[in-house]
Amino acid sequence: MGARGLDSLLALLPDQSFAIALSTYLRRLPPALGVTLQITVGAALLALVIGLIIGLGRTSSNRLVSNLAAWIVYVGRCIPLPPLQLLVYFMILSLVPIDAVVAGMIAVGLQFSPYMAELFRSGISVVPVGQIEAARALGFTEMQVRRRVVVPVATRVMLPAIGQLIVGMLLNSAYVSQIGARDITGVARNIINSMFTTEIWLVVALTYFLIAFPVSRFLSWLERRLALTW
């Protein structure tokens, strides 16, 4: 449907102020969606890397390393995203210029890193001991055992849960509008502030649902599929 067709359809709505706001939102949605997905992907990659490091630390035989990793998880899970995001943004901004999108990626990634670390820890704990002992018997070093045996097997087990965390990052990326990012929520907030049409929040909620629901259903199917082949 073209722009004129959309405007003709929206002209049929009884509330024209809402129709104008909705038309503006739909036109601004594609770039805003791109920003939301960019934040989600960047945060997911950061959370995976940090989570893997902390998760391996949690399973380390070194008591100091495992205790330090445990405290990082405990503290990280007790800090909500909005203040963490403001802290990251203004702390980095005081040192170097930083874009709100980059700050959002870092904040969301840090927020979900402890949860990702616990997924890796639980995934590592279900790796069969026989496979680990076999790798050691073949002369693998501890680092090779973790890289070639533990991490691949654990990742296969954790894949559906990791996907659900990524969906959570997608939904929590809405907080990035707090520091000025022009994501889906940021664009909607600007429209509402200028046109005073709070009904747009219903459209925003529907937008996130249409993105997240199919992904969540696919991950549920993937979890059942992996359970059958395990």
N, C-alpha and C positions, 0 to 999 in steps of 0.2 A: 504494500500500500504506500503510495506516494505521500508527499507532504500535504498536497491539496486534498487528497482523499481523507487523510487523517483529520485535517481541519474541518472538513465537511461533516465527518462523523462526530467529532467533538462538539460541533455547533448544535447538535441535537440534544446535548445535555442541558437539563433545566438550570443548573448552576454554572453560569458562564465564567465566573471568577475561578472556579475549580477547573473548568475546561481549559482556560488559558494557562493555568499553573501546570496542569497535566501535559499540555502540549509542549510547554517549555521544558518540563522534566524529561519527556520522551526524546526531545531533540538533544538534550545534554547527556542522556544516558550512555551512549556508546563510549565516549572518552572517559566518563566516570567509571564505567564498568572496567575499562582497561586499567585504570588506576587501582581499583579494588583488587583485580586479579594480580597486578604487579606486586602489590603489597603482600598478598597472600602467598605468592610463589617465593618471593624474597624471604619472608618470615619463615616459611616452611623449610627452605634450604638452611637457614641459620639455625633453626630449632633442631633440625636433624643432625647437623655437625656438632653443635654444643651438647645436645642430648646424648649423642653417641659417646662423646668424650666423658661426660659425667656418668653415664651408664656403665662404661668400662671401669671408671674409677670406683663406682659403687660395688663392683664385683672383684675389685683388686684384692690380692692377698696381703697387701701392705695396709696395716691398720690405720695409719695416718691418712693415707690417700682415700680409703673407703669412708672414714669418718668425715673428712673434709667434703667429699662428694655428697654425703648424706646431709650435712648441714646446708650445703648449697641448695639441695632439693627442698628441705624443710623451709628455709627462708624464702626461696623463690615462689613457693606455692602460697605464701602468706601475704604477698604484695599484689594488690589489684592493678589492673592494666592502666586506668586513667592517670593515677599519680606517677606510675612508672614511666608512662609515655611522656608526660610533662617533664619529668626529671631527665630522661634521656635527651629530649629535644633541646631544652634550655641549657643543659650541661654541655652538650656538644656544641650548641650554637655559641656559647661563650668562648669556645676555643677556635672553631672554624665555621664558616657558613655551611648550613646543612638544609637540605630540602625536607619539607614535612613528610613526603612520601618515604624517603630514606629513614627518617627518624621513626616513622610508623612501622616500617619493616623491622628495624632493630628492636623496638619495644615489644611488638607482638611476638617476634622470634624469641626474645628473652623470657617473655611471659610463659610461653609454652615449652621452653627448654626443660624445666624440671619434670613436666609430665612426660615429655619424650624420653627423658633419662630413665624414668621409672618403667616405661614400656620396654626400653632396651634391657634394663636389669631383669625384668620378669621374663622377657624373651630369652635372654642368655641362660636363665636358670632352668629352662626346659630343654636345652640342648642335651641330647643323650651323652652321658659320661663316656660310653664306649667309643663314640666318635672322637672325643677329645683325646682319650688314651691311645687310640689307634694312630692319631696324628702325631702324638708325642713319640710313639714307638717307631714312627717313620723318620724321626729325627727333626721334626719341626720345632722351631723355637716357640716360646710362649706368644710372641708377637705374631708369628705365622699361624699358630693355632687359632688365635682370635680373629685374624684377618681372613683366613681361608676356610675355617670351619665354623667358629662360633657366630660371627656376624652374619654370614649368608643364611645359616639355618634359622637364627633368631629373627632376622628380617622377614623371612617367609612366614613365620608364625605371627609376627607383629603387624604385617602389612595392612590388614583391615583396620586395626586399631589406629595405626598411623594415619590412615585415610580419614578416620573420624576426627582425629585431632586437627587435620588440615581443614576440614569443614568448620571446626570450631574457630580456627584462625580466620577463615573467610568471614564468619559472622562477627567476630570480635574486631575485624578491621574497620568496622563502622565507627569505632572510637577515634580513629585517626582524624576524623573531621574536627575533633577538638583542637587540633593544632594547625588547622587550616588546609588540610589535604582536600582536593576536589574529587573525592571518591563518590560513591553512590549517595551515602548519607550527607556528605558535605554539600553536594549539589542540591539535594532536597532541602537541607537546612537553609541555604541561601534563598531558594525560591520561597519557602515558607516565611522567612523573615521579611521578604520584600512584598509578598502578595497576601500574607496572612491567611493562608489556606492550609490548615493543619491536616485536612483530609489526605494530603499527599503522603503522610506517614503510612497510611494503609497501602498505598501503591509501593512505597519503599519496602514494607514488610513482604508484600507479594513478590517483589523483585528478588529479594534475598531467598525467599522460599523456592522460586522457580530455578534459581541457581543451585541451591544446596540440596533440595529434595532428590533430584535425579542422581546426584553424586552419592548421597547417603544410601539410596536404594541399591546402586551399583556396588557399593562397598559391602552391604549386607549380603548380596548375591556372591561376591568374591569370597567372603568369609565362609559361607556354606560350601562353596566350591573347593576351597583349600582344605576344609575339614574333611571332605570326602576323599581327597587325594593324599592326605597326610598319613 
